[in-house]
Amino acid sequence: MSLLSLIAVFLIEQLQPLNYRRLVAEPLAAWADFIESRCNAGGRHHGVLAWCLAVLPPVALLAVFYVFLYRLSPILAWVLNVGVLYLTVGFRQFSHHYTDIQLALRLDDLPRARELLGEWINRPTAGLGSEEIARLTIEEALAASHRHVFAVLLWFVILPGPCGAALYRIAAVLRQRWGEAEGATANEFSLFARRVFGIIDWLPLRATAAAFAIVGDFEDAVYCWRTQPAHWPDRDLGIVLASGAGALGVQLGRPLIEGTEAADSAELGLGDPPDVDFMQSAVGLVWRATVLWMLMLFLLGLASLVG
C-alpha cells in the first residue's frame, strides 16, 4: 500500500501541482502561532505542553479516522494515505524554484538567478556570482529533498497509515516556527520542539545520507559524512549536505549567507566547484535516491505478502 500510495502521489503531483504554501505551510504556521499564543508563558514546561497540544491531537485523530476507514474498506484507507501524502510530500515544493534558477544560469542571466534564489531562500543574494548561486541552490535542493520527500516517506512507513507523515510535517513546522523566535524566553519555550524534532529527524537524516551515498560516489560520500558535518552550523542538516556533496563530487559549503552578507563557512564535499552542470547532476542524484526508496518499499511489500 505504501508503494502504491507513493506512485499515486507522484502522478497526481505531475498532473495537479500542489500550492504547498497556501494549503499546507500557512495553515500549519497559523496553527503553531495559535498554540503558542495560548501556551507560551516563558517556561520550558509550557513548550512541552504546547508541543503536545499541537501535535498529538491531530495525529491521534488521523489515526482513528484511518482505522475507521480501513475497517470500512482498505481502498478508503488508501485514499486517505494518498491525500495526506499529497499534502506532506512532493518534489514540487522545491523543483520549480530549482529549475527556474538553473535555466537562468544557463542563459547567463545572473540578475534573474539572484532574484529567484533570494525569493526561494528568503535571504539577500546581491553580489553572488554564478558559482555561489549554483552552490547555494544545490544545497537548498538537497535539504529540501530530505525535508519534503525522504524524511516524510520514512515516517510514513514507520507509523501506521498516514500518521507518520503528519507527525513529521507538523513537528518540522513547530521546530521552524518556534525555533526562529528570538530572546531567552522564546528559546526556553522552543527548546522541547527543537529537541524532539532532532529525535524525530535522527533516523531520516541518516537514511537520506545513506541513499545519496549508495546512488552516488559511495566512498567520497561516506568520507564526507563522517568528517565534515561537525563543522557545519546545523550539524544535523550537514549530514545530508556532506553526503550529497561527496556523492556528487562537488564542493559545497561556501559562502554561507549570514544576515545581509555572504560569509565563509565550513566546506562540504570533495571535487570541483559547482556550476550549472552539477545542478543537473544533483537532480539525477535525487531521482536515483527516490527510485532506490521505491525499490525498497516494493521489496518490503513483497516480503510482507510472502511472509
Backbone hydrogen bonds in HBPLUS format (Angstrom, degrees):
<---DONOR---> <-ACCEPTOR-->    atom                        ^
c    i                          cat <-CA-CA->   ^        H-A-AA   ^      H-
h    n   atom  resd res      DA  || num        DHA   H-A  angle D-A-AA Bond
n    s   type  num  typ     dist DA aas  dist angle  dist       angle   num
A0005-SER N   A0001-MET O   2.89 MM   4  6.00 151.6  1.97 144.8 152.8     1
A0006-LEU N   A0002-SER O   2.96 MM   4  6.20 157.0  2.02 147.6 153.7     2
A0007-ILE N   A0003-LEU O   2.93 MM   4  6.19 164.7  1.95 155.7 159.2     3
A0008-ALA N   A0004-LEU O   2.99 MM   4  6.09 161.0  2.02 144.0 149.5     4
A0009-VAL N   A0005-SER O   2.97 MM   4  6.18 155.3  2.03 147.2 153.8     5
A0010-PHE N   A0006-LEU O   3.02 MM   4  6.28 161.7  2.05 153.1 157.4     6
A0011-LEU N   A0007-ILE O   3.03 MM   4  6.28 158.5  2.08 150.7 156.4     7
A0012-ILE N   A0008-ALA O   2.91 MM   4  6.10 164.9  1.93 152.1 156.5     8
A0013-GLU N   A0009-VAL O   2.85 MM   4  5.94 156.4  1.91 148.7 155.6     9
A0014-GLN N   A0010-PHE O   3.16 MM   4  6.35 145.3  2.28 138.9 146.8    10
A0015-LEU N   A0011-LEU O   3.15 MM   4  6.46 149.7  2.25 145.6 153.7    11
A0016-GLN N   A0012-ILE O   2.68 MM   4  5.77 161.5  1.72 158.7 164.3    12
A0023-LEU N   A0019-ASN O   2.97 MM   4  6.01 169.3  1.98 165.1 168.6    13
A0024-VAL N   A0020-TYR O   2.86 MM   4  5.22 148.8  1.96 138.7 144.8    14
A0025-ALA N   A0020-TYR O   2.92 MM   5  6.17 159.1  1.96 146.7 153.2    15
A0026-GLU N   A0021-ARG O   2.84 MM   5  5.75 162.3  1.87 155.7 158.3    16
A0028-LEU N   A0024-VAL O   3.01 MM   4  6.07 165.0  2.04 156.0 160.7    17
A0029-ALA N   A0025-ALA O   2.87 MM   4  6.00 153.4  1.94 148.5 156.8    18
A0030-ALA N   A0026-GLU O   2.90 MM   4  6.08 155.1  1.96 148.9 155.6    19
A0031-TRP N   A0027-PRO O   2.92 MM   4  6.16 150.7  2.00 143.4 151.7    20
A0032-ALA N   A0028-LEU O   2.88 MM   4  6.12 157.9  1.92 147.9 153.5    21
A0033-ASP N   A0029-ALA O   2.91 MM   4  6.13 158.6  1.96 148.2 154.0    22
A0034-PHE N   A0030-ALA O   2.90 MM   4  6.05 151.9  1.98 143.6 151.6    23
A0035-ILE N   A0031-TRP O   3.05 MM   4  6.29 166.0  2.07 153.0 155.5    24
A0036-GLU N   A0032-ALA O   2.97 MM   4  6.14 159.1  2.01 146.3 152.8    25
A0037-SER N   A0033-ASP O   2.90 MM   4  6.04 156.6  1.96 146.3 152.4    26
A0038-ARG N   A0034-PHE O   3.25 MM   4  6.49 136.8  2.45 140.6 150.9    27
A0038-ARG N   A0035-ILE O   3.19 MM   3  5.26 132.8  2.43  96.3 108.7    28
A0039-CYS N   A0035-ILE O   2.98 MM   4  6.07 135.3  2.19 145.6 158.0    29
A0040-ASN N   A0036-GLU O   2.84 MM   4  5.17 158.9  1.89 147.4 148.1    30
A0041-ALA N   A0039-CYS O   2.93 MM   2  6.02 108.7  2.45 119.2 103.1    31
A0046-HIS N   A0043-GLY O   3.21 MM   3  5.23 132.8  2.45  93.5 106.0    32
A0047-GLY N   A0044-ARG O   3.03 MM   3  5.20 125.3  2.34  98.6 112.4    33
A0048-VAL N   A0044-ARG O   3.21 MM   4  6.66 146.2  2.33 143.7 153.0    34
A0049-LEU N   A0045-HIS O   3.07 MM   4  6.31 164.9  2.09 145.9 149.0    35
A0050-ALA N   A0046-HIS O   2.88 MM   4  6.05 161.6  1.92 146.9 152.5    36
A0051-TRP N   A0047-GLY O   2.94 MM   4  6.05 160.7  1.98 145.0 150.0    37
A0052-CYS N   A0048-VAL O   3.06 MM   4  6.27 164.2  2.09 150.7 155.0    38
A0053-LEU N   A0049-LEU O   2.96 MM   4  6.20 158.4  2.01 151.1 157.1    39
A0054-ALA N   A0050-ALA O   2.90 MM   4  6.04 148.5  2.00 147.0 155.9    40
A0055-VAL N   A0051-TRP O   2.96 MM   4  6.00 147.7  2.06 151.2 158.3    41
A0056-LEU N   A0052-CYS O   2.99 MM   4  5.36 139.1  2.16 130.5 142.5    42
A0059-VAL N   A0055-VAL O   3.20 MM   4  6.30 167.7  2.21 158.8 162.5    43
A0060-ALA N   A0056-LEU O   2.82 MM   4  5.86 161.4  1.86 157.1 162.9    44
A0061-LEU N   A0057-PRO O   2.89 MM   4  5.99 165.7  1.91 155.5 159.1    45
A0062-LEU N   A0058-PRO O   2.98 MM   4  6.11 153.7  2.05 143.4 150.9    46
A0063-ALA N   A0059-VAL O   2.94 MM   4  6.18 149.5  2.04 143.5 151.8    47
A0064-VAL N   A0060-ALA O   2.97 MM   4  6.28 160.3  2.01 153.2 157.7    48
A0065-PHE N   A0061-LEU O   2.95 MM   4  6.13 163.3  1.98 148.9 153.7    49
A0066-TYR N   A0062-LEU O   2.89 MM   4  6.04 151.4  1.98 143.7 151.7    50
A0067-VAL N   A0063-ALA O   3.00 MM   4  6.27 163.4  2.03 152.0 155.5    51
A0068-PHE N   A0064-VAL O   2.95 MM   4  6.16 159.4  1.99 149.6 155.7    52
A0069-LEU N   A0065-PHE O   2.95 MM   4  6.16 162.8  1.98 149.3 153.3    53
A0070-TYR N   A0066-TYR O   2.83 MM   4  6.01 155.9  1.89 149.5 157.1    54
A0071-ARG N   A0067-VAL O   3.02 MM   4  6.22 151.1  2.10 147.4 153.5    55
A0072-LEU N   A0068-PHE O   3.17 MM   4  6.48 142.5  2.32 139.0 149.3    56
A0072-LEU N   A0069-LEU O   3.08 MM   3  5.01 120.9  2.45  91.5 106.9    57
A0073-SER N   A0069-LEU O   2.75 MM   4  5.99 173.1  1.75 161.5 162.8    58
A0076-LEU N   A0073-SER O   3.05 MM   3  5.39 124.6  2.37 106.1 118.7    59
A0077-ALA N   A0073-SER O   3.29 MM   4  6.72 155.5  2.36 149.0 155.7    60
A0078-TRP N   A0074-PRO O   2.88 MM   4  6.13 146.8  2.00 142.3 151.8    61
A0079-VAL N   A0075-ILE O   2.94 MM   4  6.25 150.6  2.02 146.4 154.0    62
A0080-LEU N   A0076-LEU O   3.07 MM   4  6.41 152.2  2.15 144.6 151.5    63
A0081-ASN N   A0077-ALA O   2.99 MM   4  6.32 155.6  2.05 145.3 151.9    64
A0082-VAL N   A0078-TRP O   2.96 MM   4  6.28 160.4  2.00 152.5 156.8    65
A0083-GLY N   A0079-VAL O   2.93 MM   4  6.18 159.6  1.97 149.1 154.8    66
A0084-VAL N   A0080-LEU O   2.96 MM   4  6.18 167.5  1.98 159.1 160.9    67
A0085-LEU N   A0081-ASN O   2.92 MM   4  6.05 166.1  1.94 153.3 157.9    68
A0086-TYR N   A0082-VAL O   2.86 MM   4  5.94 152.7  1.94 146.1 154.0    69
A0087-LEU N   A0083-GLY O   3.25 MM   4  6.51 139.5  2.43 137.3 146.7    70
A0087-LEU N   A0084-VAL O   3.10 MM   3  5.19 127.8  2.39  96.9 110.2    71
A0088-THR N   A0084-VAL O   3.06 MM   4  6.24 129.3  2.32 141.9 156.1    72
A0088-THR N   A0085-LEU O   3.13 MM   3  5.04 134.7  2.34  94.8 107.4    73
A0089-VAL N   A0085-LEU O   2.83 MM   4  5.46 147.4  1.94 156.9 156.0    74
A0090-GLY N   A0148-HIS O   2.97 MM  58  5.89 147.1  2.08 140.8 148.7    75
A0094-PHE N   A0091-PHE O   3.05 MM   3  5.95 166.8  2.07 125.0 128.6    76
A0095-SER N   A0091-PHE O   2.78 MM   4  5.59 158.3  1.83 159.9 164.5    77
A0098-TYR N   A0094-PHE O   3.15 MM   4  6.38 169.1  2.17 155.6 158.8    78
A0099-THR N   A0095-SER O   2.85 MM   4  6.02 165.3  1.87 154.2 157.8    79
A0100-ASP N   A0096-HIS O   3.07 MM   4  6.11 161.5  2.11 143.4 148.3    80
A0101-ILE N   A0097-HIS O   3.03 MM   4  6.27 161.1  2.06 154.5 159.4    81
A0102-GLN N   A0098-TYR O   2.95 MM   4  6.13 162.1  1.98 151.8 157.3    82
A0103-LEU N   A0099-THR O   2.96 MM   4  6.15 157.8  2.01 148.2 153.8    83
A0104-ALA N   A0100-ASP O   3.00 MM   4  6.22 157.0  2.05 144.5 150.8    84
A0105-LEU N   A0101-ILE O   2.99 MM   4  6.25 155.7  2.05 151.6 157.6    85
A0106-ARG N   A0102-GLN O   3.04 MM   4  6.29 153.2  2.12 145.4 152.8    86
A0107-LEU N   A0103-LEU O   3.06 MM   4  6.30 139.6  2.23 143.6 154.2    87
A0109-ASP N   A0104-ALA O   2.85 MM   5  5.10 163.9  1.88 162.0 157.1    88
A0108-ASP N   A0105-LEU O   2.99 MM   3  4.83 159.1  2.03 102.4 107.8    89
A0113-ALA N   A0109-ASP O   3.02 MM   4  6.29 157.1  2.08 150.5 157.8    90
A0114-ARG N   A0110-LEU O   2.83 MM   4  6.02 163.5  1.85 161.9 165.0    91
A0115-GLU N   A0111-PRO O   2.99 MM   4  6.17 158.4  2.04 144.8 150.9    92
A0116-LEU N   A0112-ARG O   2.94 MM   4  6.17 163.3  1.97 152.5 156.4    93
A0117-LEU N   A0113-ALA O   2.95 MM   4  6.09 162.4  1.98 149.2 154.3    94
A0118-GLY N   A0114-ARG O   2.88 MM   4  6.01 160.3  1.92 150.0 155.7    95
A0119-GLU N   A0115-GLU O   3.02 MM   4  6.25 153.2  2.09 146.5 153.3    96
A0120-TRP N   A0116-LEU O   3.04 MM   4  6.25 148.1  2.15 142.8 151.5    97
A0121-ILE N   A0117-LEU O   2.96 MM   4  6.18 174.7  1.96 163.7 162.3    98
A0122-ASN N   A0118-GLY O   2.78 MM   4  5.22 123.1  2.11 132.0 144.6    99
A0128-LEU N   A0125-THR O   3.26 MM   3  5.87 163.3  2.29 138.6 138.2   100
A0133-ILE N   A0129-GLY O   2.96 MM   4  6.18 159.2  2.01 153.5 159.9   101
A0134-ALA N   A0130-SER O   2.92 MM   4  6.08 163.8  1.95 147.4 151.8   102
A0135-ARG N   A0131-GLU O   2.95 MM   4  6.11 156.6  2.00 146.2 153.1   103
A0136-LEU N   A0132-GLU O   2.95 MM   4  6.14 173.1  1.95 153.8 155.0   104
A0137-THR N   A0133-ILE O   2.92 MM   4  5.99 154.9  1.98 148.3 156.0   105
A0138-ILE N   A0134-ALA O   2.98 MM   4  6.11 162.0  2.01 149.0 153.0   106
A0139-GLU N   A0135-ARG O   3.01 MM   4  6.25 164.5  2.04 151.7 156.3   107
A0140-GLU N   A0136-LEU O   2.95 MM   4  6.10 162.1  1.98 145.8 150.7   108
A0141-ALA N   A0137-THR O   2.93 MM   4  6.09 153.8  2.00 146.3 153.8   109
A0142-LEU N   A0138-ILE O   2.92 MM   4  6.13 163.5  1.94 156.1 159.5   110
A0143-ALA N   A0139-GLU O   3.02 MM   4  6.22 164.1  2.04 150.5 155.1   111
A0144-ALA N   A0140-GLU O   2.85 MM   4  5.96 156.6  1.90 144.5 151.7   112
A0145-SER N   A0141-ALA O   2.86 MM   4  6.00 152.6  1.93 148.1 155.0   113
A0146-HIS N   A0142-LEU O   3.25 MM   4  6.50 145.9  2.38 139.2 147.3   114
A0147-ARG N   A0143-ALA O   3.00 MM   4  6.33 166.3  2.02 152.7 155.9   115
A0148-HIS N   A0144-ALA O   2.81 MM   4  5.70 164.0  1.83 152.9 157.1   116
A0149-VAL N   A0145-SER O   3.08 MM   4  5.27 129.6  2.34 122.8 130.8   117
A0150-PHE N   A0145-SER O   3.11 MM   5  6.55 154.1  2.18 157.0 160.3   118
A0151-ALA N   A0146-HIS O   2.95 MM   5  5.57 162.6  1.98 149.7 153.9   119
A0153-LEU N   A0149-VAL O   2.98 MM   4  6.11 159.4  2.03 153.8 160.3   120
A0154-LEU N   A0150-PHE O   3.01 MM   4  6.20 156.9  2.07 148.2 153.7   121
A0155-TRP N   A0151-ALA O   3.20 MM   4  6.46 166.4  2.22 150.8 153.3   122
A0156-PHE N   A0152-VAL O   2.88 MM   4  6.04 140.0  2.05 142.4 154.8   123
A0157-VAL N   A0153-LEU O   3.04 MM   4  6.32 140.1  2.21 143.2 152.3   124
A0157-VAL N   A0154-LEU O   3.13 MM   3  5.20 128.0  2.42  95.4 108.4   125
A0158-ILE N   A0154-LEU O   2.95 MM   4  6.23 151.2  2.03 145.5 154.3   126
A0159-LEU N   A0155-TRP O   3.17 MM   4  6.10 179.0  2.17 147.5 147.6   127
A0163-CYS N   A0160-PRO O   3.39 MM   3  6.23 154.5  2.46 138.7 140.0   128
A0166-ALA N   A0162-PRO O   3.19 MM   4  6.45 164.2  2.22 156.0 160.2   129
A0167-LEU N   A0163-CYS O   2.84 MM   4  6.01 159.9  1.88 152.2 158.5   130
A0168-TYR N   A0164-GLY O   3.02 MM   4  6.21 167.6  2.03 152.7 154.6   131
A0169-ARG N   A0165-ALA O   3.12 MM   4  6.27 168.6  2.13 148.6 152.0   132
A0170-ILE N   A0166-ALA O   2.98 MM   4  6.07 172.2  1.99 156.1 158.4   133
A0171-ALA N   A0167-LEU O   2.99 MM   4  5.99 165.2  2.01 149.5 154.4   134
A0172-ALA N   A0168-TYR O   2.87 MM   4  5.97 151.8  1.95 147.9 155.7   135
A0173-VAL N   A0169-ARG O   3.08 MM   4  6.30 155.5  2.14 146.3 152.2   136
A0174-LEU N   A0170-ILE O   2.98 MM   4  6.27 161.2  2.02 154.7 159.7   137
A0175-ARG N   A0171-ALA O   2.95 MM   4  6.11 157.3  2.00 144.8 151.2   138
A0176-GLN N   A0172-ALA O   3.00 MM   4  6.20 156.5  2.06 145.2 151.3   139
A0177-ARG N   A0173-VAL O   2.74 MM   4  5.82 167.8  1.75 155.2 159.4   140
A0178-TRP N   A0174-LEU O   2.91 MM   4  5.67 163.0  1.94 144.0 149.3   141
A0179-GLY N   A0175-ARG O   2.98 MM   4  5.26 135.5  2.18 119.9 132.9   142
A0181-ALA N   A0178-TRP O   3.31 MM   3  5.56 160.3  2.35 105.1 111.0   143
A0187-ASN N   A0183-GLY O   2.98 MM   4  6.21 154.3  2.05 147.9 155.7   144
A0188-GLU N   A0184-ALA O   2.95 MM   4  6.19 155.0  2.02 149.7 155.5   145
A0189-PHE N   A0185-THR O   3.01 MM   4  6.29 159.2  2.06 150.4 156.2   146
A0190-SER N   A0186-ALA O   2.92 MM   4  6.12 153.2  1.99 148.1 155.4   147
A0191-LEU N   A0187-ASN O   3.02 MM   4  5.87 114.6  2.47 138.3 152.1   148
A0191-LEU N   A0188-GLU O   3.39 MM   3  5.22 153.8  2.47  96.0 103.5   149
A0194-ARG N   A0190-SER O   2.98 MM   4  6.21 157.0  2.04 158.4 164.9   150
A0195-ARG N   A0191-LEU O   2.95 MM   4  6.15 159.1  1.99 150.2 156.2   151
A0196-VAL N   A0192-PHE O   2.84 MM   4  5.91 171.2  1.85 157.6 160.2   152
A0197-PHE N   A0193-ALA O   3.15 MM   4  6.04 149.9  2.24 133.4 141.5   153
A0198-GLY N   A0194-ARG O   3.10 MM   4  6.26 145.4  2.23 135.4 144.6   154
A0199-ILE N   A0195-ARG O   3.12 MM   4  6.52 144.0  2.26 142.5 151.7   155
A0200-ILE N   A0196-VAL O   2.91 MM   4  6.21 163.0  1.94 148.2 152.8   156
A0201-ASP N   A0197-PHE O   2.80 MM   4  5.88 152.7  1.87 149.7 156.6   157
A0202-TRP N   A0199-ILE O   3.25 MM   3  5.19 156.0  2.31 100.2 107.4   158
A0205-LEU N   A0201-ASP O   3.02 MM   4  5.92 161.2  2.06 148.3 152.8   159
A0207-ALA N   A0203-LEU O   2.89 MM   4  6.10 150.6  1.97 154.8 164.6   160
A0208-THR N   A0204-PRO O   2.87 MM   4  6.02 161.0  1.90 153.8 157.5   161
A0209-ALA N   A0205-LEU O   3.03 MM   4  6.24 163.1  2.06 144.5 149.5   162
A0210-ALA N   A0206-ARG O   2.89 MM   4  5.96 153.9  1.96 138.8 146.2   163
A0211-ALA N   A0207-ALA O   2.96 MM   4  6.17 152.7  2.04 143.1 150.3   164
A0212-PHE N   A0208-THR O   3.01 MM   4  6.32 160.9  2.05 154.4 158.7   165
A0213-ALA N   A0209-ALA O   3.03 MM   4  6.27 155.9  2.09 145.4 152.2   166
A0214-ILE N   A0210-ALA O   2.94 MM   4  6.17 157.0  2.00 150.9 156.6   167
A0215-VAL N   A0211-ALA O   3.13 MM   4  6.31 162.5  2.16 153.4 156.8   168
A0216-GLY N   A0212-PHE O   2.99 MM   4  5.84 117.1  2.40 139.3 153.2   169
A0217-ASP N   A0247-ALA O   3.08 MM  30  4.24 160.2  2.12 107.0 113.3   170
A0221-ALA N   A0217-ASP O   2.94 MM   4  5.96 157.5  1.99 154.1 161.6   171
A0222-VAL N   A0218-PHE O   2.97 MM   4  6.12 165.2  1.99 156.2 158.9   172
A0223-TYR N   A0219-GLU O   3.05 MM   4  6.22 158.5  2.10 145.5 152.1   173
A0224-CYS N   A0220-ASP O   2.91 MM   4  6.08 169.2  1.92 153.2 155.7   174
A0225-TRP N   A0221-ALA O   2.91 MM   4  6.00 156.3  1.97 145.2 152.7   175
A0226-ARG N   A0222-VAL O   3.00 MM   4  6.14 152.2  2.08 146.4 152.4   176
A0227-THR N   A0223-TYR O   3.07 MM   4  6.21 146.1  2.19 148.3 157.3   177
A0228-GLN N   A0224-CYS O   2.98 MM   4  5.38 161.0  2.02 146.8 148.8   178
A0231-HIS N   A0228-GLN O   3.12 MM   3  5.86 158.0  2.17 125.9 131.2   179
A0232-TRP N   A0229-PRO O   2.99 MM   3  5.20 162.2  2.02 111.7 117.5   180
A0238-GLY N   A0234-ASP O   2.84 MM   4  5.97 144.3  1.96 150.9 162.7   181
A0239-ILE N   A0236-ASP O   3.10 MM   3  5.55 148.4  2.20 107.8 116.0   182
A0241-LEU N   A0237-LEU O   3.10 MM   4  6.43 169.5  2.11 156.4 159.3   183
A0242-ALA N   A0238-GLY O   2.80 MM   4  5.70 160.9  1.84 143.2 149.0   184
A0243-SER N   A0239-ILE O   3.11 MM   4  6.14 163.3  2.14 142.2 147.2   185
A0244-GLY N   A0240-VAL O   2.89 MM   4  6.01 163.3  1.92 150.1 155.5   186
A0245-ALA N   A0241-LEU O   2.85 MM   4  5.95 158.5  1.90 146.2 152.3   187
A0246-GLY N   A0242-ALA O   2.93 MM   4  6.07 162.5  1.96 147.7 152.8   188
A0247-ALA N   A0243-SER O   2.85 MM   4  6.01 155.3  1.91 148.0 155.3   189
A0248-LEU N   A0244-GLY O   3.01 MM   4  6.18 143.2  2.15 141.4 150.5   190
A0249-GLY N   A0245-ALA O   2.90 MM   4  5.97 131.6  2.14 141.7 155.1   191
A0250-VAL N   A0245-ALA O   3.16 MM   5  5.36 167.3  2.18 146.1 149.7   192
A0251-GLN N   A0272-ASP O   2.92 MM  21  5.83 152.5  1.99 148.2 147.9   193
A0252-LEU N   A0268-LEU O   2.68 MM  16  4.86 173.6  1.68 154.4 155.8   194
A0268-LEU N   A0252-LEU O   2.85 MM  16  4.86 167.9  1.86 127.5 126.4   195
A0256-LEU N   A0263-ALA O   2.60 MM   7  5.24 164.2  1.63 177.0 171.3   196
A0263-ALA N   A0256-LEU O   2.81 MM   7  5.24 170.3  1.82 144.7 144.8   197
A0258-GLU N   A0261-GLU O   2.84 MM   3  5.58 156.7  1.89 170.9 178.8   198
A0261-GLU N   A0258-GLU O   3.12 MM   3  5.58 169.3  2.13 133.7 133.3   199
A0278-PHE N   A0275-ASP O   3.12 MM   3  5.38 122.8  2.47 102.3 115.7   200
A0279-MET N   A0275-ASP O   3.21 MM   4  6.61 138.9  2.39 141.7 153.4   201
A0280-GLN N   A0276-VAL O   3.36 MM   4  6.75 144.7  2.49 138.7 145.6   202
A0280-GLN N   A0277-ASP O   3.15 MM   3  5.24 122.4  2.50  96.1 109.3   203
A0281-SER N   A0277-ASP O   3.08 MM   4  6.47 150.4  2.18 141.9 150.7   204
A0282-ALA N   A0278-PHE O   2.86 MM   4  6.12 145.8  1.98 145.1 153.6   205
A0283-VAL N   A0279-MET O   3.24 MM   4  6.56 146.7  2.35 139.4 147.2   206
A0284-GLY N   A0280-GLN O   3.17 MM   4  6.54 157.9  2.22 147.2 152.3   207
A0285-LEU N   A0281-SER O   2.92 MM   4  6.24 150.7  2.01 146.1 154.5   208
A0286-VAL N   A0282-ALA O   3.05 MM   4  6.30 164.1  2.07 152.2 154.5   209
A0287-TRP N   A0283-VAL O   3.05 MM   4  6.30 162.8  2.08 152.5 157.3   210
A0288-ARG N   A0284-GLY O   2.90 MM   4  6.04 157.4  1.95 149.6 155.8   211
A0289-ALA N   A0285-LEU O   2.96 MM   4  6.18 155.9  2.02 147.9 154.8   212
A0290-THR N   A0286-VAL O   2.93 MM   4  6.18 146.9  2.04 141.6 151.2   213
A0291-VAL N   A0287-TRP O   2.94 MM   4  6.24 157.8  1.99 149.8 154.7   214
A0292-LEU N   A0288-ARG O   2.96 MM   4  6.20 153.1  2.03 144.4 152.1   215
A0293-TRP N   A0289-ALA O   3.00 MM   4  6.31 155.3  2.06 146.8 152.5   216
A0294-MET N   A0290-THR O   2.95 MM   4  6.25 157.6  2.00 150.4 156.8   217
A0295-LEU N   A0291-VAL O   2.87 MM   4  6.11 153.0  1.95 148.7 156.0   218
A0296-MET N   A0292-LEU O   2.96 MM   4  6.25 154.2  2.03 147.4 154.4   219
A0297-LEU N   A0293-TRP O   2.90 MM   4  6.20 154.4  1.97 149.1 156.1   220
A0298-PHE N   A0294-MET O   2.94 MM   4  6.17 152.2  2.02 143.7 151.4   221
A0299-LEU N   A0295-LEU O   2.95 MM   4  6.25 157.7  2.00 149.2 154.8   222
A0300-LEU N   A0296-MET O   2.90 MM   4  6.12 155.5  1.96 148.0 154.9   223
A0301-GLY N   A0297-LEU O   2.89 MM   4  6.08 160.6  1.93 148.3 153.6   224
A0302-LEU N   A0298-PHE O   2.85 MM   4  6.05 155.3  1.91 148.0 155.3   225
A0303-ALA N   A0299-LEU O   2.85 MM   4  6.01 155.6  1.91 144.4 151.1   226
A0304-SER N   A0300-LEU O   2.99 MM   4  6.22 153.0  2.06 146.3 153.1   227
A0305-LEU N   A0301-GLY O   3.08 MM   4  6.32 148.4  2.19 142.2 150.4   228
A0306-VAL N   A0302-LEU O   2.96 MM   4  6.20 162.9  1.98 152.7 157.1   229
A0307-GLY N   A0303-ALA O   2.78 MM   4  5.87 157.7  1.83 145.6 152.9   230
